[in-house]
């Protein structure tokens, strides 16, 4: 087994585990005991693969971005998760988890969302399967991601505003956990990223690993080699990066994860967890998070509603601490310029989250023969309002 994957206690090195209130223990234990058995069941695999193909539209293309490649002097491919149904990578995980919830006999689904993409993906699969859906979303995010809120409501989901703290993703997660504690028997919590108590980080990473599994096949077709020199993705909690890195972690591939630096790492308005964070427990697992001297969680900030999370998933914490992954950051301004750059060079409007990964290309120097794959985790439709305001369009 890879030393970078979860061990049988639910840890990645010193990170992970399940730090949960007693009320949640039966739920989490049921998941832990059954998730691998269910996921490895041939009938589950068949339904999962079928839905990914016919409903989500996979495999997502691996696109050679020629003009972007010319600009940076490398061969750059974009893994087009933005072309999935619902517009992001999030649907890979929600399809998997709704099938899991069905097999566990759950009738009610809850979720948290920041940028709204995971909320939309959860509402989508609940509509598909006819299950009740409640999505918790920070009041601030509800305002800045109005189109996604409308999509969730159209699909029959109840959107509940989180009004405490910074009124963003962290607070929505708190509310969702509170709901789960109060409704442990009939409810399944579809966590949207590689965070939370074990087995969630591993489960979500496995569902998202389709990203790098497809990339290997597509790269072999296009370049004659299964592995790139560099795999890159943005990181909040880190599910698209976990999926992009999953099948390359034991290969000779540079793994570069780009966090949101907000107004600057030292500005006090940032989400650059690996630079500023310390080890601690957040939302049920031990990881690295931004916290004060006395252990209070520091409010994160990013122009991107999907990256303003004060921690990272435990696997990312281990990849960072062990030195296997390179964790860097991009500011709001760098990300917005990178988003506009891709739009004008390739005719693709990326989500602001994905733009953070693209922004790091500006800081890299290439020899000229490198093959780089960037996970384009989502499309920019949901961010048009932000782009319009930022560039006075």
C-alpha positions in Angstrom: 0.0 0.0 0.0 1.2 3.5 -0.8 2.5 5.4 2.2 0.6 8.4 0.9 -2.8 6.7 1.1 -4.9 6.2 4.2 -3.9 3.4 6.6 -6.3 1.0 8.3 -6.8 3.4 11.3 -7.9 6.2 9.0 -4.6 8.2 9.1 -2.3 9.7 6.5 0.9 9.8 8.5 0.0 11.8 11.6 -3.1 13.3 10.0 -6.7 12.1 9.7 -8.7 10.0 12.1 -12.3 10.6 13.3 -12.6 13.2 16.1 -16.4 13.2 16.5 -19.1 13.7 19.2 -20.5 10.4 20.6 -23.8 11.1 18.8 -22.2 10.7 15.4 -20.2 7.6 16.2 -22.8 5.1 14.9 -23.1 6.9 11.6 -19.4 7.2 11.0 -18.7 3.6 12.2 -21.4 2.3 9.8 -19.7 4.2 6.9 -16.2 3.0 7.9 -17.3 -0.6 8.1 -19.2 -0.7 4.9 -17.9 1.9 2.4 -15.1 -0.2 0.8 -17.3 -3.3 0.6 -20.1 -1.3 -1.1 -17.7 0.6 -3.4 -16.0 -2.7 -4.5 -19.3 -4.4 -5.1 -19.7 -5.1 -8.9 -23.3 -3.8 -9.1 -22.2 -0.6 -7.4 -19.3 -0.2 -9.8 -21.5 -0.9 -12.8 -24.1 1.7 -11.8 -21.4 4.3 -10.8 -19.6 3.9 -14.1 -22.8 4.0 -16.1 -23.9 7.2 -14.5 -20.5 8.8 -15.0 -20.6 8.0 -18.7 -24.3 8.7 -19.5 -25.2 11.3 -17.0 -22.0 13.2 -16.1 -20.5 12.9 -19.6 -17.2 11.2 -18.8 -14.5 10.8 -19.7 -13.9 14.5 -19.5 -11.5 15.7 -22.3 -7.8 16.2 -21.8 -7.2 19.3 -23.9 -3.8 20.4 -25.3 -3.9 24.2 -24.7 -1.6 25.2 -27.6 -1.6 29.0 -27.1 -1.1 28.6 -23.3 1.7 26.1 -24.0 3.4 28.6 -26.3 3.2 31.3 -23.7 4.9 29.3 -21.0 7.2 27.1 -23.2 5.8 23.7 -22.0 3.3 21.2 -23.3 0.2 22.1 -21.2 -2.9 20.0 -21.0 -6.1 20.9 -19.2 -8.2 18.2 -17.6 -11.6 19.5 -18.5 -13.7 18.9 -15.3 -15.5 22.1 -16.2 -17.3 20.1 -19.0 -19.0 17.7 -16.6 -22.7 17.9 -16.0 -23.2 20.7 -13.4 -20.0 22.4 -14.4 -17.3 21.0 -12.0 -15.6 17.9 -10.6 -18.0 17.8 -7.6 -20.5 15.6 -9.4 -18.0 12.6 -9.4 -18.2 12.4 -5.7 -22.0 13.1 -5.3 -22.9 10.4 -7.7 -20.8 7.9 -5.7 -22.1 9.1 -2.3 -25.8 9.0 -3.4 -25.4 5.4 -4.5 -23.7 4.7 -1.2 -26.5 6.4 0.8 -29.1 4.3 -1.1 -27.4 1.1 -0.2 -27.2 2.2 3.5 -31.0 2.9 3.4 -30.8 6.7 4.0 -33.7 8.8 2.9 -32.5 12.3 3.6 -29.3 14.0 2.3 -27.5 17.0 3.8 -24.5 18.9 2.4 -22.4 22.0 2.9 -21.3 24.2 0.0 -19.1 27.2 -0.5 -19.0 28.2 -4.2 -22.3 26.3 -4.6 -20.9 23.7 -7.0 -21.0 20.9 -4.5 -24.5 22.0 -3.4 -25.7 22.0 -7.0 -24.1 18.5 -7.5 -25.8 17.2 -4.4 -29.2 18.7 -5.3 -28.7 17.2 -8.8 -28.2 13.6 -7.6 -31.0 13.9 -5.0 -33.4 14.9 -7.8 -32.1 12.0 -9.8 -32.8 9.6 -7.0 -35.9 11.3 -5.5 -34.3 11.9 -2.0 -34.9 14.9 0.3 -32.0 17.4 0.1 -30.9 20.1 2.5 -27.9 22.3 1.7 -26.2 24.5 4.2 -24.5 27.6 2.7 -22.9 30.7 4.2 -25.0 33.8 4.0 -22.1 35.6 2.3 -21.8 32.8 -0.3 -25.5 32.8 -1.0 -25.2 36.4 -2.0 -22.1 36.0 -4.2 -23.2 32.7 -5.8 -26.9 33.5 -6.5 -27.1 31.5 -9.8 -26.0 28.3 -8.0 -28.6 28.9 -5.2 -31.3 29.2 -7.9 -30.2 26.0 -9.5 -30.3 24.1 -6.1 -33.8 25.5 -5.4 -35.0 24.5 -8.9 -34.0 21.0 -8.2 -36.1 20.9 -5.1 -33.3 21.4 -2.5 -33.8 23.4 0.7 -31.0 26.0 1.0 -30.3 26.9 4.6 -28.1 30.0 5.3 -25.3 29.8 7.8 -25.3 33.1 9.7 -22.5 32.6 12.2 -18.8 33.4 12.0 -17.6 34.6 8.5 -20.9 33.2 7.1 -18.9 31.1 4.5 -17.9 27.5 4.0 -16.5 26.8 7.5 -19.7 27.9 9.0 -21.9 26.0 6.6 -19.9 22.8 7.5 -20.5 23.5 11.2 -24.3 23.7 10.6 -24.3 20.6 8.5 -22.5 18.6 11.2 -25.0 20.0 13.8 -27.9 18.7 11.6 -26.3 15.3 11.3 -26.0 15.0 15.1 -29.7 15.8 15.4 -30.8 13.4 12.6 -28.4 10.4 12.8 -30.6 7.6 11.7 -32.2 8.6 8.4 -29.7 11.1 7.1 -26.5 10.8 5.1 -24.1 13.7 5.0 -22.5 14.1 1.6 -19.2 16.0 2.4 -18.0 17.8 -0.6 -14.2 17.6 -0.1 -11.4 15.4 1.2 -12.1 16.7 4.8 -14.1 15.5 7.8 -13.8 12.3 9.9 -12.5 9.1 8.4 -13.6 7.5 6.0 -14.7 10.7 4.2 -11.3 12.0 3.0 -10.5 8.5 1.6 -14.0 8.0 0.2 -14.1 11.3 -1.6 -10.6 10.9 -2.9 -11.5 7.5 -4.3 -14.5 8.9 -6.1 -12.5 11.8 -7.5 -9.6 9.5 -8.5 -11.4 9.0 -11.8 -9.7 12.4 -12.8 -6.2 11.0 -12.8 -7.2 7.5 -13.9 -8.6 9.0 -17.1 -5.6 11.4 -17.4 -3.2 8.4 -17.5 -5.1 6.7 -20.4 -5.5 10.0 -22.3 -1.9 11.0 -21.8 -0.7 7.7 -23.1 -2.8 8.3 -26.2 -1.5 11.8 -26.8 2.1 11.6 -25.7 3.0 7.9 -25.6 3.5 8.1 -21.8 1.1 7.7 -18.9 2.5 10.2 -16.6 3.1 14.0 -16.9 6.1 15.7 -15.5 3.9 18.0 -13.4 0.3 17.7 -12.2 -1.3 20.9 -10.8 -4.6 21.8 -9.1 -6.1 24.4 -6.8 -6.7 23.5 -3.2 -9.3 24.6 -0.6 -10.3 21.4 1.2 -8.7 19.7 -1.8 -10.9 17.2 -3.6 -10.1 18.1 -7.2 -6.4 18.1 -6.3 -6.8 14.7 -4.5 -8.4 13.3 -7.6 -5.7 14.8 -9.9 -2.9 13.5 -7.6 -4.4 10.1 -6.7 -2.9 7.9 -9.4 0.4 9.8 -9.7 1.3 9.9 -6.0 3.7 6.9 -6.3 5.0 8.0 -9.7 7.8 10.4 -10.6 5.5 13.3 -11.0 5.8 16.8 -9.4 2.5 17.5 -7.5 1.8 21.2 -7.2 -1.2 22.4 -5.2 -2.2 26.1 -5.3 -3.9 27.6 -2.3 -5.7 31.0 -2.1 -3.5 33.8 -0.8 -6.4 36.3 -0.9 -5.0 39.8 -0.5 -1.6 38.4 0.3 -0.2 35.7 2.7 0.6 38.3 5.4 -2.4 40.5 4.8 -4.7 38.9 7.4 -7.2 38.2 4.6 -6.0 34.9 3.1 -6.6 31.2 3.0 -3.0 30.1 2.6 -3.2 27.2 5.1 0.1 25.5 4.6 2.0 28.8 5.0 0.2 30.0 8.1 -1.4 26.9 9.6 -0.5 24.7 12.5 -1.6 21.1 13.3 -4.9 20.7 15.0 -8.4 19.3 14.6 -11.0 20.7 12.3 -14.4 19.3 11.3 -13.6 15.8 12.6 -10.0 15.2 11.5 -6.5 16.1 12.5 -4.9 18.3 9.8 -3.2 21.7 9.3 -5.4 24.7 9.9 -5.2 28.4 10.4 -5.7 29.1 14.1 -4.8 31.6 16.8 -2.4 30.9 19.7 -5.2 29.6 21.8 -6.6 27.4 19.1 -9.5 29.4 17.7 -10.0 29.0 14.0 -8.9 32.1 12.0 -11.5 33.3 9.5 -10.2 32.6 6.0 -10.7 34.9 3.0 -10.5 34.4 -0.8 -12.3 36.0 -3.7 -13.1 32.5 -4.6 -16.0 31.1 -2.6 -14.7 27.5 -3.0 -11.2 28.1 -1.6 -11.9 30.1 1.6 -11.5 27.2 3.9 -9.2 27.5 7.0 -7.7 24.0 6.6 -6.8 21.3 4.1 -7.7 17.7 3.9 -5.5 15.3 6.0 -4.0 13.7 2.9 -2.9 17.1 1.7 -1.4 17.9 5.1 0.6 14.7 4.8 1.8 15.3 1.2 2.8 18.8 2.3 4.6 17.8 5.6 6.3 14.8 4.0 7.6 17.0 1.1 5.9 14.8 -1.5 3.7 17.7 -2.7 4.6 21.3 -3.4 2.0 23.7 -1.8 2.1 27.3 -3.0 -0.4 30.1 -3.2 -1.8 32.7 -5.6 -3.5 36.0 -4.7 -6.9 37.2 -5.8 -5.3 39.5 -8.3 -3.0 36.8 -9.7 -6.0 34.4 -10.0 -8.3 36.9 -11.7 -5.6 37.8 -14.3 -5.0 34.1 -14.9 -8.7 33.5 -15.5 -8.8 36.3 -18.0 -5.6 35.1 -19.7 -7.0 31.6 -20.3 -10.3 33.1 -21.6 -8.4 35.2 -24.1 -5.8 32.6 -25.1 -8.1 29.5 -25.3 -11.7 30.7 -25.3 -12.3 28.9 -22.0 -13.7 30.8 -19.0 -12.5 29.0 -15.9 -13.9 29.0 -12.4 -12.0 31.4 -10.1 -10.9 28.4 -8.1 -9.2 26.8 -11.1 -7.7 30.2 -12.0 -5.5 29.9 -8.9 -3.8 26.8 -10.3 -3.4 28.6 -13.7 -1.9 31.6 -11.9 1.1 29.6 -10.7 2.2 29.0 -14.3 3.4 32.6 -14.3 5.9 31.8 -11.6 7.4 28.7 -13.1 10.3 28.3 -15.5 10.2 25.4 -18.0 13.0 23.8 -19.9 10.7 23.3 -22.9 10.1 19.6 -22.9 7.9 19.3 -19.8 4.4 17.9 -20.0 2.1 19.7 -17.5 -1.5 18.7 -16.6 -3.6 21.3 -14.9 -7.0 20.3 -13.4 -9.6 22.7 -14.7 -11.9 21.9 -11.8 -14.9 24.1 -12.8 -16.3 26.5 -15.4 -16.6 30.2 -14.8 -20.3 30.7 -15.4 -21.0 30.9 -11.7 -18.2 33.6 -11.3 -19.3 35.9 -14.2 -20.6 38.5 -11.7 -17.2 38.5 -10.0 -15.3 38.7 -13.2 -17.6 41.6 -14.4 -17.0 43.6 -11.3 -13.3 43.0 -11.1 -12.6 43.9 -14.8 -15.4 46.5 -15.1 -16.9 44.6 -18.0 
